Amino acid sequence: MDDSMRIARSELILGGQKSGKSRRAELLARSWLARSPAHQAVLIATAQPWDEEMRERIARHQADRAERVPGMQTVEEPVQLAQALARCSQPQTLIVVDCLTLWLTNLLMPVENYEQNKLQALDPQAKIDMVLGAIENAQGPVVLVGNEIGLGVIPLGRETRAFVDALGLLSQSVAQVCERTTLMVAGLPLTLKGRP
């Protein structure tokens, strides 16, 4: 077996846009499914179709995923990620979370029912801590995808800088609890933590 496809108990996959993050997560899921007929794979999708471009992007991801990993089920959960992880976690089930960046966006910058959601997001750290606990307590393997957006120019605007900071801190926290952390660059995996 290709060592880069070894399934870790938990893996965080970071990278820029179109770096191959989702594809790697899907390849890990496909490898997991091929190992045993008892194995299952579930994708927890955090994206929300707020506009036409996002609806098209989600549809394209769904079509690509159905072709690459036909046995993977999808659960849509934009905010209650810890609960979805706990609900889907089984010893024979690999969970892919795609992606942490959109989940954090949904948590910190809710678009729909902003005033109502603002009250629920008063303590985002509590929700992050719940997700970290769900990763640590998962019965089967968990693969989490997130964007590395802190390598470029410092963004203009207080809110944008605060989001970049929050995402960086989230990535650090998730990397600490994951067995393996992988950085994707030009479709190539670079192991930052754990065995390749």
Order of alpha helices (4+ residues) and beta strands (2+ residues): beta-alpha-beta-alpha-beta-alpha-beta-alpha-alpha-alpha-beta-alpha-beta-beta
